[in-house]
């Protein structure tokens, strides 16, 4: 009987906690919210126990559905999303939005440009700025076109050889990315040299 008497108290505490979470994020209360939404689990039912394909489609759906800002809740954690190019430009260039969100912690690359924290990232990115000027990027377009064309040929061959209904495109894309990096940074095609298979194998590892 004692435990039964605690149930109403627990329900009140949970409800107050839910109200507190919403109050903390009241700045977003007028933004459309991805459905279905439930207290505490947010939009979790879109992802829990689902295949990777279903999770990917569920994550992409609100970007196609909403023209501007929208809410996506991962449990009590609020994510604000948009696919509008002007809004994306504003966010990506705003000085208060340069630190990486918690999602980047999952990739375990906290010391690189991709997932690094703001202060070391800023120094590294500033040092690399000359490498990304428009003239240099334009000179890389033939390399990108050649590597992409080769990647498409590899994909077509893999689809023709594959007897199963699914095909992992990661090794093919990984090889294409590596070719682009090698040709644009050190000026040679590493994958044309002896031992390229071992090299690719070690990159995958």
C-alpha contacts under 8 A as a table, 3 or more apart, distances in Angstrom:
res1	aa1	res2	aa2	distance
1	X	4	X	5.06
1	X	5	X	6.36
2	X	5	X	5.26
2	X	6	X	6.74
3	X	6	X	5.16
3	X	7	X	6.79
4	X	7	X	5.40
4	X	8	X	7.98
5	X	8	X	6.61
5	X	9	X	7.55
6	X	9	X	5.17
6	X	10	X	6.04
7	X	10	X	5.06
7	X	11	X	6.14
8	X	11	X	5.04
8	X	12	X	6.24
9	X	12	X	5.14
9	X	13	X	6.22
10	X	13	X	5.07
10	X	14	X	6.14
11	X	14	X	5.18
11	X	15	X	6.12
12	X	15	X	5.09
12	X	16	X	6.12
13	X	16	X	5.14
13	X	17	X	6.11
14	X	17	X	4.98
14	X	18	X	6.16
15	X	18	X	5.01
15	X	19	X	6.25
16	X	19	X	5.00
16	X	20	X	6.11
17	X	20	X	4.98
17	X	21	X	6.25
18	X	21	X	5.14
18	X	22	X	6.35
18	X	39	X	6.52
18	X	40	X	6.85
19	X	22	X	5.14
19	X	23	X	6.09
20	X	23	X	4.98
20	X	24	X	6.19
21	X	24	X	5.19
21	X	25	X	6.59
21	X	76	X	6.99
22	X	25	X	5.19
22	X	26	X	5.89
22	X	29	X	7.94
23	X	26	X	4.88
25	X	28	X	5.89
25	X	29	X	7.14
25	X	78	X	7.69
26	X	29	X	4.99
27	X	30	X	7.75
28	X	31	X	5.45
28	X	71	X	7.50
31	X	69	X	6.42
31	X	70	X	5.41
31	X	71	X	6.42
32	X	69	X	7.45
32	X	70	X	5.05
32	X	71	X	6.13
33	X	37	X	7.59
33	X	70	X	5.77
33	X	71	X	4.59
33	X	72	X	6.35
34	X	37	X	6.77
34	X	43	X	7.02
34	X	62	X	6.51
34	X	70	X	7.17
34	X	71	X	6.07
34	X	72	X	5.65
34	X	73	X	7.95
35	X	43	X	6.71
36	X	42	X	7.90
36	X	43	X	5.97
36	X	45	X	7.62
36	X	46	X	7.73
37	X	41	X	7.68
37	X	42	X	4.92
37	X	43	X	4.91
37	X	44	X	7.97
37	X	73	X	7.72
38	X	41	X	5.80
38	X	42	X	4.85
38	X	43	X	6.70
39	X	42	X	5.69
39	X	75	X	7.97
39	X	76	X	7.98
40	X	75	X	5.19
40	X	76	X	5.36
41	X	44	X	5.28
41	X	45	X	7.56
41	X	73	X	7.63
41	X	74	X	6.67
41	X	75	X	3.96
41	X	76	X	6.62
42	X	45	X	7.86
42	X	72	X	7.63
42	X	73	X	4.68
42	X	74	X	5.64
42	X	75	X	4.73
42	X	76	X	6.52
43	X	46	X	5.83
43	X	47	X	7.72
43	X	72	X	6.61
43	X	73	X	5.29
43	X	74	X	6.03
43	X	75	X	7.02
44	X	47	X	5.44
44	X	48	X	5.91
44	X	73	X	7.35
44	X	74	X	5.82
44	X	75	X	6.26
45	X	48	X	5.32
46	X	50	X	7.52
46	X	55	X	6.79
46	X	58	X	6.27
47	X	50	X	5.45
47	X	54	X	7.66
47	X	55	X	5.22
47	X	58	X	7.47
50	X	54	X	6.05
50	X	55	X	6.13
51	X	54	X	5.29
51	X	55	X	6.18
52	X	55	X	5.04
52	X	56	X	6.01
53	X	56	X	5.15
53	X	57	X	6.22
54	X	57	X	5.14
54	X	58	X	6.04
55	X	58	X	5.04
55	X	59	X	6.12
56	X	59	X	5.14
56	X	60	X	6.20
57	X	60	X	5.10
57	X	61	X	6.00
58	X	61	X	5.31
58	X	62	X	7.64
59	X	62	X	6.79
59	X	63	X	7.84
60	X	63	X	5.48
60	X	64	X	6.81
61	X	64	X	5.37
61	X	65	X	6.09
62	X	65	X	4.72
62	X	66	X	5.82
62	X	70	X	7.52
63	X	66	X	5.82
63	X	67	X	7.51
63	X	81	X	7.31
63	X	82	X	6.21
63	X	83	X	5.66
64	X	67	X	7.38
64	X	83	X	7.70
66	X	69	X	7.05
66	X	70	X	6.74
66	X	82	X	7.63
67	X	82	X	7.29
67	X	83	X	6.98
67	X	84	X	6.33
68	X	82	X	5.46
68	X	83	X	6.82
68	X	84	X	5.79
68	X	87	X	7.68
69	X	80	X	6.64
69	X	81	X	5.66
69	X	82	X	4.87
70	X	80	X	5.78
70	X	81	X	5.44
70	X	82	X	6.51
71	X	78	X	6.86
71	X	79	X	5.96
71	X	80	X	4.98
71	X	81	X	6.47
72	X	78	X	6.07
72	X	79	X	5.09
72	X	80	X	6.30
72	X	81	X	7.30
73	X	76	X	6.48
73	X	77	X	5.63
73	X	78	X	4.67
73	X	79	X	5.95
74	X	77	X	5.10
74	X	78	X	6.45
74	X	79	X	7.49
75	X	78	X	7.91
82	X	87	X	7.13
82	X	88	X	6.95
83	X	87	X	7.67
83	X	88	X	6.79
84	X	87	X	5.44
84	X	88	X	6.13
85	X	88	X	5.01
85	X	89	X	6.08
86	X	89	X	5.10
86	X	90	X	6.29
87	X	90	X	5.04
87	X	91	X	6.26
88	X	91	X	5.19
88	X	92	X	6.05
89	X	92	X	5.25
89	X	93	X	6.13
90	X	93	X	5.48
90	X	94	X	5.97
91	X	94	X	5.28
91	X	97	X	6.17
92	X	97	X	6.71
92	X	98	X	7.04
93	X	97	X	7.54
93	X	98	X	7.70
94	X	97	X	5.48
94	X	98	X	7.01
95	X	98	X	5.85
96	X	99	X	7.49
97	X	100	X	7.90
98	X	118	X	6.37
99	X	117	X	6.15
99	X	118	X	4.80
100	X	103	X	7.90
100	X	104	X	6.49
100	X	115	X	6.87
100	X	116	X	7.40
100	X	117	X	6.28
100	X	118	X	6.99
101	X	104	X	6.13
101	X	105	X	7.95
102	X	105	X	5.50
102	X	106	X	7.82
103	X	106	X	5.95
104	X	107	X	5.82
104	X	108	X	7.54
104	X	109	X	7.88
104	X	110	X	7.97
104	X	115	X	5.53
105	X	108	X	5.66
105	X	109	X	7.42
105	X	110	X	7.04
105	X	115	X	7.24
107	X	115	X	7.50
108	X	115	X	7.69
109	X	112	X	5.86
109	X	114	X	7.09
109	X	115	X	5.26
109	X	116	X	6.72
110	X	114	X	7.88
110	X	115	X	4.94
110	X	116	X	4.30
110	X	117	X	6.59
111	X	115	X	6.89
111	X	116	X	4.90
111	X	117	X	7.59
111	X	120	X	8.00
112	X	115	X	5.85
112	X	116	X	5.06
112	X	121	X	7.39
113	X	116	X	5.44
113	X	121	X	5.82
113	X	124	X	7.21
113	X	125	X	7.18
116	X	120	X	6.94
116	X	121	X	5.56
117	X	120	X	6.23
117	X	121	X	5.88
118	X	121	X	5.02
118	X	122	X	5.88
119	X	122	X	5.29
119	X	123	X	6.76
120	X	123	X	5.39
120	X	124	X	6.36
121	X	124	X	5.14
121	X	125	X	5.89
122	X	125	X	5.16
122	X	126	X	6.02
123	X	126	X	5.23
123	X	127	X	6.35
124	X	127	X	5.21
124	X	128	X	6.42
125	X	128	X	5.08
125	X	129	X	6.18
126	X	129	X	5.19
127	X	130	X	7.35
128	X	131	X	5.49
128	X	132	X	7.12
129	X	132	X	5.42
129	X	133	X	6.99
130	X	133	X	5.70
131	X	136	X	6.80
132	X	136	X	6.52
132	X	137	X	6.18
133	X	136	X	5.67
133	X	137	X	6.32
134	X	137	X	5.09
134	X	138	X	6.04
135	X	138	X	5.24
135	X	139	X	6.43
136	X	139	X	5.12
136	X	140	X	6.60
137	X	140	X	5.16
137	X	141	X	6.84
138	X	141	X	5.43
139	X	142	X	7.00
140	X	143	X	5.29
140	X	144	X	6.33
140	X	184	X	6.49
141	X	144	X	5.04
141	X	145	X	6.09
142	X	145	X	5.05
142	X	146	X	6.10
143	X	146	X	5.19
143	X	147	X	6.13
143	X	180	X	6.63
143	X	183	X	7.15
143	X	184	X	7.36
144	X	147	X	5.28
144	X	148	X	5.96
144	X	180	X	6.34
145	X	148	X	5.17
145	X	149	X	6.09
146	X	149	X	5.22
146	X	150	X	6.29
147	X	150	X	5.10
147	X	151	X	6.12
147	X	176	X	5.91
147	X	179	X	6.77
147	X	180	X	6.52
148	X	151	X	4.91
148	X	152	X	6.23
148	X	176	X	6.88
149	X	152	X	5.18
149	X	153	X	6.41
150	X	153	X	5.12
150	X	154	X	6.25
150	X	176	X	7.83
151	X	154	X	5.02
151	X	155	X	6.16
151	X	172	X	6.57
151	X	173	X	7.03
151	X	176	X	5.98
152	X	155	X	4.99
152	X	156	X	6.20
153	X	156	X	5.14
153	X	157	X	6.24
154	X	157	X	5.11
154	X	158	X	6.08
154	X	172	X	6.99
155	X	158	X	5.04
155	X	159	X	6.10
155	X	169	X	7.53
155	X	172	X	7.07
156	X	159	X	5.19
156	X	160	X	6.23
157	X	160	X	5.11
157	X	161	X	6.19
158	X	161	X	5.11
158	X	162	X	5.87
158	X	167	X	7.93
159	X	162	X	5.20
159	X	167	X	7.36
160	X	163	X	7.98
162	X	165	X	7.75
162	X	167	X	7.07
164	X	167	X	7.29
168	X	171	X	7.13
169	X	172	X	5.39
169	X	173	X	6.18
170	X	173	X	5.17
170	X	174	X	5.78
171	X	174	X	4.98
171	X	175	X	6.09
171	X	204	X	7.82
172	X	175	X	5.20
172	X	176	X	6.31
173	X	176	X	5.03
173	X	177	X	6.12
174	X	177	X	5.16
174	X	178	X	6.15
175	X	178	X	5.08
175	X	179	X	6.18
175	X	200	X	7.26
176	X	179	X	5.11
176	X	180	X	6.31
177	X	180	X	5.16
177	X	181	X	6.21
178	X	181	X	5.11
178	X	182	X	6.12
179	X	182	X	5.29
179	X	183	X	6.14
179	X	189	X	6.40
179	X	190	X	7.10
179	X	191	X	6.90
180	X	183	X	5.37
180	X	184	X	6.00
181	X	184	X	5.38
181	X	185	X	5.85
182	X	185	X	5.43
182	X	186	X	5.53
182	X	187	X	6.44
182	X	188	X	6.12
182	X	189	X	6.17
182	X	190	X	6.39
183	X	186	X	5.83
183	X	187	X	4.37
183	X	188	X	4.80
183	X	189	X	5.57
183	X	190	X	7.85
184	X	187	X	5.61
184	X	188	X	7.94
189	X	192	X	5.62
189	X	193	X	7.44
190	X	193	X	5.59
190	X	196	X	7.14
191	X	194	X	7.88
191	X	196	X	5.06
192	X	196	X	6.93
193	X	196	X	6.05
195	X	198	X	5.42
195	X	199	X	6.28
196	X	199	X	4.87
196	X	200	X	6.17
197	X	200	X	5.17
197	X	201	X	6.11
198	X	201	X	4.98
198	X	202	X	6.18
199	X	202	X	5.25
199	X	203	X	6.32
200	X	203	X	5.04
200	X	204	X	6.27
201	X	204	X	5.22
201	X	205	X	6.32
202	X	205	X	4.99
